[in-house]
Amino acid sequence: GDYDASLAAALHASQEHGWRLVADTSWEGYDDIPLDVMRGYTVLFDEIEIPPTHVFVQAGVGGLAAAAAGYTRDRWGEQPTIVVVEPDGAPCLLESARAGRPVHATGSPTRLGRLDCLEPSLIAFDLLSRQADLFVTVADEQAAQAAALLAERGVALSECGAAGAAGLLALDPGTREAIALGPAARVLLVGTEGPVEPK
């Protein structure tokens, strides 16, 4: 199934067996573990030496994107532009940003598994609603094209892992100008996983 079905199954199993659930999303009464997961994601950004002007990061429930935004703002201040990229089939953060509160998104099938989330993490959305500058969506085909383009340059990512790059490539000239994305920009893209091997 999709992310939400997987989460529901994991939650049910943990309750049935008395197990501890370790999830990257949060809801009322469940936020300590997701916050630790978000803190873990910040290790990725410790490796960055030169401050970026723009950060493009893919999102499902928003944990990684929130970690990127929080870390970026804490380390480099307000200057870097934070762009959150979601599949157009699962735009839970974009729809929540438009509504001004967490909402269940209207979804459609997407090949970008692990980003196919229809409800945002409460703590992630709380941070992103204040720290992100732009929310964009990409089609599966755009993510596939971004993965192929990166592969030609020696960076092997899945379509899901290349979604942030797809968001960069998908911006129209007006949006690029609005966020000062010009030739001098230093863009940070987060590649989250290698290509999925066929079974």
Secondary structure as the mmCIF struct_conf table of DSSP 4:
data_model
#
loop_
_struct_conf.conf_type_id
_struct_conf.id
_struct_conf.beg_label_comp_id
_struct_conf.beg_label_asym_id
_struct_conf.beg_label_seq_id
_struct_conf.end_label_comp_id
_struct_conf.end_label_asym_id
_struct_conf.end_label_seq_id
HELX_RH_AL_P HELX_RH_AL_P1 TYR A 3 HIS A 17
TURN_TY1_P TURN_TY1_P1 GLY A 18 GLY A 18
HELX_LH_PP_P HELX_LH_PP_P1 TRP A 19 LEU A 21
BEND BEND1 ASP A 24 ASP A 24
STRN STRN1 TRP A 27 TRP A 27
TURN_TY1_P TURN_TY1_P2 GLU A 28 GLY A 29
STRN STRN2 TYR A 30 TYR A 30
HELX_RH_AL_P HELX_RH_AL_P2 ASP A 32 TYR A 41
TURN_TY1_P TURN_TY1_P3 THR A 42 THR A 42
HELX_RH_AL_P HELX_RH_AL_P3 VAL A 43 ASP A 46
TURN_TY1_P TURN_TY1_P4 GLU A 47 GLU A 47
BEND BEND2 ILE A 50 ILE A 50
HELX_LH_PP_P HELX_LH_PP_P2 PRO A 51 PRO A 52
BEND BEND3 THR A 53 THR A 53
STRN STRN3 HIS A 54 GLN A 58
BEND BEND4 GLY A 60 GLY A 62
HELX_RH_AL_P HELX_RH_AL_P4 GLY A 63 TRP A 76
TURN_TY1_P TURN_TY1_P5 GLY A 77 GLU A 78
BEND BEND5 PRO A 80 PRO A 80
STRN STRN4 THR A 81 PRO A 87
TURN_TY1_P TURN_TY1_P6 ASP A 88 GLY A 89
HELX_RH_AL_P HELX_RH_AL_P5 CYS A 92 ALA A 99
TURN_TY1_P TURN_TY1_P7 GLY A 100 GLY A 100
BEND BEND6 ARG A 101 ARG A 101
HELX_LH_PP_P HELX_LH_PP_P3 HIS A 104 THR A 106
BEND BEND7 ARG A 111 ARG A 111
TURN_TY1_P TURN_TY1_P8 GLY A 113 ARG A 114
BEND BEND8 LEU A 115 LEU A 115
BEND BEND9 LEU A 118 GLU A 119
HELX_RH_AL_P HELX_RH_AL_P6 LEU A 122 GLN A 131
BEND BEND10 ASP A 133 ASP A 133
STRN STRN5 LEU A 134 VAL A 138
HELX_RH_AL_P HELX_RH_AL_P7 ASP A 140 GLU A 152
TURN_TY1_P TURN_TY1_P9 ARG A 153 GLY A 154
TURN_TY1_P TURN_TY1_P10 GLU A 159 ALA A 162
HELX_RH_AL_P HELX_RH_AL_P8 ALA A 163 ALA A 170
HELX_RH_AL_P HELX_RH_AL_P9 PRO A 173 ALA A 178
TURN_TY1_P TURN_TY1_P11 ILE A 179 ALA A 180
TURN_TY1_P TURN_TY1_P12 PRO A 183 ALA A 184
STRN STRN6 VAL A 187 LEU A 189
HELX_LH_PP_P HELX_LH_PP_P4 PRO A 195 PRO A 198
#
